[in-house]
């Protein structure tokens, strides 16, 4: 059956063919450049089995998740990808779920990503952590060595903020510094010296918790380096709608989070009803991100909100200019919120009706190796990190951070 979005409703195959070829947003006509409608039942997503997605086989240790992520937890049926959380023993864990990634298979730069999703469980019982998010292709989710010093850096300035703790005399950041910064010396290990690189994160949504017996979603941009108090400039943030509020969580020692919160109807769970979640973005120092639910603007972040902050000696952070891969997963972790194991229903399923990406006809970029932001050769040269989940830090994989100097005085031996 052909599936298309129409607020919370599924539509006919005929409507789907007409509807998804283009999309009007903000008075601009966007063209469909990628879609997966998940209409073929029985697809497999283990390593090497699908041209678009890989379902990983690992424990997501970085956020202390309770579940083991297994390819067996991801299936397609009823016109949807289904990621199911079950209570079962697997590899030393008591729960099994799934995560799929388009890492190094499909990436996009700019435009709109839209998903039609029915959340798992119940909106009035906290604990499940479903998410659809994007990350720069130089980082691979679950492979800690690859995100060491890259996530969530989105910085193209050569100054002291690229150092560990942003080179500050007081504690602000526990990041090791921007590994692939703009100051890296000639001849050092960098995909394209002279450009600050990283693995920034933009979330389509993360869902968790309860709000007056309704579920909530957070819609976030994760960046580094940080403002003095992890707080973006509110003058350049626009909140729309009575059900939208600024997220009280603004980050911590590993990331700055610029985020808003919106409620979820209680019927938008377990395949009963669906909602579309999307964001539109323009990369760069003058770009923006607009998050939408069911095609309604929820909030807007302009790049000036993450502009220079003299207090933390940081310059402009970018709206991500990296080629972004897509991650979809269902997790549980007390690091994200209360997990009510006594009431959570098992099994529970996250239904993903479709994933679509739209771009302006004159700004199409659907490669993981775009001009100015290459990733292919760098990944090939460091496969030990990108293929091994046991390595948590870059040095564990046998590599060193490249040498750099903010004043340009690199060692003559390099």
C-alpha positions in Angstrom: 0.0 0.0 0.0 1.3 3.4 -0.9 1.8 5.6 2.1 1.8 9.4 2.3 1.5 12.0 5.0 -1.8 13.9 5.6 -1.5 15.2 9.2 -2.3 12.1 11.2 -3.8 10.1 8.4 -2.6 7.7 5.8 -3.6 8.3 2.2 -4.1 6.2 -0.9 -1.4 5.2 -3.4 -2.8 7.6 -6.0 -2.5 10.5 -3.5 1.0 9.5 -2.7 2.3 9.6 -6.3 1.0 13.2 -6.7 1.9 14.5 -3.3 5.5 13.7 -2.6 7.2 14.9 -5.7 7.5 18.4 -4.4 6.8 20.4 -1.3 6.1 24.0 -0.7 7.6 25.5 2.5 8.2 29.1 3.4 7.0 30.1 -0.1 9.7 28.0 -1.8 9.2 24.9 -3.9 11.3 22.0 -2.8 12.0 18.8 -4.8 11.9 15.3 -3.4 15.5 14.0 -3.6 15.3 10.9 -1.3 12.5 8.7 0.1 12.0 5.4 1.7 8.4 4.4 2.0 9.0 1.0 3.6 6.3 -0.6 1.5 8.3 -3.9 0.9 7.7 -6.3 3.8 10.5 -8.4 5.2 13.5 -6.2 4.5 16.7 -7.0 6.4 19.0 -4.2 7.7 22.1 -6.0 9.1 25.5 -4.8 7.9 25.6 -5.1 4.1 22.0 -6.2 3.6 20.3 -2.9 2.6 21.5 -0.1 0.2 20.0 2.7 2.3 20.2 1.7 6.0 22.4 -0.3 8.4 20.9 -1.7 11.6 23.8 -1.8 14.2 24.6 -4.6 16.6 26.0 -2.9 19.7 25.4 -1.4 23.2 25.0 2.4 23.1 27.3 3.0 26.1 27.7 6.7 25.7 24.3 7.5 27.1 24.1 4.5 29.4 21.3 2.8 27.5 19.6 -0.2 29.0 19.0 -2.1 25.8 21.2 -4.0 23.3 20.7 -2.7 19.8 20.2 -5.7 17.4 19.4 -5.9 13.7 16.7 -8.5 14.6 14.7 -5.7 16.3 14.1 -3.9 13.0 11.6 -5.1 10.4 9.3 -3.8 7.7 5.6 -4.7 7.5 2.2 -2.9 7.1 4.0 -0.2 5.0 6.3 0.9 7.8 9.7 0.2 9.3 9.2 -1.1 12.8 11.7 -0.8 15.6 10.6 -3.0 18.5 11.7 -2.9 22.2 11.3 -6.2 23.9 12.2 -7.5 27.3 14.6 -10.3 26.8 18.2 -11.3 27.7 20.7 -10.5 25.1 24.5 -10.0 25.4 24.3 -9.2 29.1 21.3 -6.8 28.8 17.7 -7.3 29.7 16.2 -5.4 26.8 16.5 -5.5 23.0 15.8 -2.8 20.5 17.2 -1.3 17.3 19.0 1.6 15.6 19.3 2.1 11.9 21.7 4.5 10.2 22.2 5.9 6.7 25.9 6.6 7.7 28.2 6.6 4.7 25.3 5.5 2.4 23.1 8.5 2.2 23.8 12.0 3.3 22.3 15.4 2.6 23.3 19.0 3.0 20.5 21.6 3.4 16.8 21.2 2.7 14.0 19.4 4.5 14.0 16.0 6.2 10.5 14.7 7.1 9.4 11.5 8.8 5.9 10.2 9.5 6.1 8.3 12.8 3.9 6.6 15.4 5.7 6.6 18.7 6.1 3.5 20.9 4.3 2.7 24.2 2.0 5.2 25.8 2.3 9.0 26.1 1.4 8.9 29.7 4.1 6.4 30.8 7.7 7.7 30.7 10.7 5.7 29.8 11.0 5.0 26.1 13.4 7.2 24.1 12.5 7.1 20.4 14.4 9.5 18.2 15.1 10.5 14.6 18.2 12.6 14.3 21.0 13.6 11.9 24.7 13.8 12.4 27.7 14.8 10.3 29.1 11.8 8.4 32.5 12.1 10.0 30.9 10.7 13.2 29.2 7.3 13.3 26.7 6.8 16.1 27.7 4.1 18.5 31.4 4.1 17.4 32.9 6.3 20.1 36.3 6.7 18.6 34.8 8.5 15.6 32.9 11.0 17.7 35.8 11.8 20.0 36.7 15.4 19.3 34.1 15.7 16.4 30.7 15.6 18.1 29.0 18.0 18.1 31.5 20.5 16.8 30.3 22.9 14.1 33.1 25.5 14.1 35.2 27.0 11.4 37.3 29.5 13.3 41.0 29.2 14.3 41.1 30.4 17.9 41.5 29.2 21.4 38.0 27.7 21.5 39.2 24.7 19.5 41.3 23.5 22.5 40.3 21.2 25.4 37.8 23.0 27.7 38.0 25.8 25.0 41.4 26.7 26.6 39.5 28.4 29.5 40.8 28.8 33.1 37.5 27.7 34.5 35.5 24.4 33.9 33.0 24.7 31.0 33.6 21.7 28.7 34.9 18.2 29.0 35.4 17.9 25.3 39.0 17.0 24.3 39.0 19.9 21.8 38.0 20.0 18.1 40.1 17.2 16.6 39.7 18.5 13.0 39.9 22.2 13.6 40.7 25.0 11.2 44.2 25.5 12.8 45.5 22.0 12.0 49.1 22.2 10.7 49.9 21.4 7.0 50.7 17.7 6.5 48.7 16.6 9.5 45.8 14.1 9.5 42.7 16.2 8.3 40.2 15.6 5.5 40.7 19.1 4.1 43.1 21.3 6.1 42.0 24.9 6.6 38.4 24.1 7.2 37.0 23.3 10.7 35.2 20.0 10.6 33.1 17.9 12.9 30.0 15.8 13.5 27.3 18.2 14.6 23.8 17.0 15.4 20.4 18.2 14.5 17.4 16.2 15.9 14.2 15.8 13.9 12.8 14.8 17.3 13.5 12.9 20.5 10.5 11.8 22.6 10.3 11.1 26.3 8.6 11.9 29.5 5.1 13.1 30.3 3.6 16.5 30.4 0.2 16.7 32.1 -0.4 13.1 30.9 0.7 13.9 27.4 3.9 12.7 25.8 6.4 15.4 24.7 9.0 15.7 21.9 12.2 17.8 22.0 13.4 19.4 18.8 17.0 20.3 19.2 20.3 21.5 17.7 23.4 20.2 19.4 26.6 22.3 19.0 30.2 22.8 20.2 32.1 24.8 21.3 29.8 26.4 24.0 28.5 29.7 25.2 29.4 30.8 28.7 26.3 29.4 30.3 25.3 27.0 27.5 22.6 29.5 26.6 21.9 30.7 23.0 20.9 34.3 22.3 17.1 34.3 22.7 16.8 37.4 20.4 17.4 35.1 17.4 15.0 32.3 18.5 11.3 32.3 17.5 8.8 30.1 19.3 5.4 29.4 17.6 2.2 28.0 19.0 0.7 27.7 22.5 2.0 24.1 22.9 5.6 25.0 22.4 8.1 26.1 25.0 11.8 26.6 25.3 13.5 23.5 26.7 14.9 24.2 30.2 17.8 21.9 29.4 20.4 23.9 27.5 23.4 21.5 27.7 26.3 20.6 29.8 30.0 19.7 29.7 29.7 17.6 26.5 27.3 19.6 24.3 25.3 22.8 24.1 21.6 22.1 23.3 19.3 24.7 21.8 15.9 23.1 22.0 12.1 23.5 22.2 9.5 21.1 23.6 6.1 20.3 22.1 3.3 17.9 23.3 2.2 14.8 21.5 -1.5 13.6 21.3 -2.1 10.4 23.2 -3.3 8.6 20.1 -0.1 9.1 18.1 1.4 5.9 19.5 1.7 2.2 18.6 0.5 2.6 15.0 -2.9 4.0 15.9 -2.1 7.5 14.5 0.9 9.1 12.9 2.5 12.6 13.0 5.0 14.2 10.6 8.1 15.6 12.2 10.5 17.7 10.0 13.1 20.4 10.0 14.2 22.7 7.2 17.6 24.2 7.3 20.1 26.4 5.5 23.8 25.6 6.4 26.4 28.1 7.4 27.1 31.2 9.6 24.0 33.0 8.3 21.7 29.9 8.1 18.7 28.8 10.1 16.7 25.7 11.2 12.9 25.6 11.3 11.3 22.6 13.0 7.7 21.6 12.0 5.1 19.1 13.2 2.3 18.2 10.8 3.6 21.0 8.5 3.1 23.6 11.2 6.1 25.8 12.3 7.1 24.9 15.8 10.2 27.0 16.3 13.1 28.6 14.5 16.8 29.0 15.3 18.8 31.5 13.4 22.6 31.2 13.3 23.0 34.5 15.1 21.6 32.7 18.2 24.9 30.7 18.4 27.0 33.7 17.4 30.1 35.0 19.1 30.3 35.0 23.0 33.1 37.0 24.4 32.6 35.4 27.9 33.6 32.0 26.7 35.9 33.4 24.0 34.0 31.6 21.2 33.2 32.8 17.7 30.3 32.0 15.4 29.1 28.4 15.4 27.6 27.2 12.1 24.2 25.8 11.3 25.7 22.5 10.2 27.5 22.6 6.9 28.5 18.9 7.1 26.9 16.2 5.0 24.4 14.8 7.4 23.5 11.1 7.8 20.2 9.9 9.3 19.8 7.9 12.5 16.5 6.3 13.8 16.4 4.4 17.1 14.3 3.4 20.1 16.2 3.4 23.4 15.8 3.6 27.2 18.1 5.5 29.5 17.8 7.2 32.8 20.2 9.8 31.5 17.4 11.2 29.4 14.5 10.9 31.9 12.7 8.6 34.3 12.2 5.0 33.1 9.1 3.5 34.6 9.9 -0.1 34.1 6.9 -1.3 36.2 4.4 0.3 33.9 6.1 0.4 30.5 4.4 -2.0 28.0 6.7 -4.7 26.4 6.9 -5.2 23.6 6.5 -1.7 22.2 7.1 -0.5 18.6 8.1 2.6 16.9 6.5 2.8 13.5 8.2 4.8 10.7 5.9 5.3 7.8 8.4 7.1 5.6 11.6 9.1 5.5 11.8 11.9 2.9 14.3 14.6 2.0 13.5 17.6 -0.1 15.9 20.2 -1.4 15.7 23.4 -3.6 16.3 22.5 -7.3 19.4 24.7 -7.5 20.8 23.4 -4.2 20.7 19.6 -4.4 23.4 17.9 -2.4 22.8 14.2 -1.6 26.3 12.9 -1.2 28.4 12.0 1.8 31.4 13.5 0.0 30.4 17.0 -1.2 32.9 19.6 -2.4 34.5 21.4 0.5 33.3 18.8 3.0 34.8 15.5 2.0 34.5 12.4 4.2 35.1 9.4 1.9 38.8 9.2 1.9 39.2 10.1 5.6 36.8 7.3 6.6 38.7 4.8 4.4 41.9 5.9 6.0 40.5 5.3 9.5 38.4 2.2 9.2 39.8 0.8 12.4 37.7 3.4 14.2 34.6 3.4 12.0 34.2 -0.4 12.1 35.0 -1.2 15.8 32.6 -0.4 18.6 35.1 -1.4 21.3 37.2 1.8 20.7 35.8 4.6 22.7 38.5 7.2 22.0 40.5 8.1 18.9 43.7 6.9 20.5 42.1 3.5 21.2 41.9 2.9 17.5 45.6 3.7 17.1 45.3 7.3 15.9 46.5 10.7 17.3 44.8 14.1 17.3 46.5 16.2 14.6 48.9 18.9 15.7 47.7 22.5 15.4 48.6 26.0 16.4 46.1 28.9 16.7 48.8 31.5 15.8 49.9 29.5 12.7 53.4 28.7 14.0 53.4 25.0 13.2 56.5 23.0 13.9 58.9 23.1 10.9 59.3 19.3 11.0 55.7 18.8 9.8 
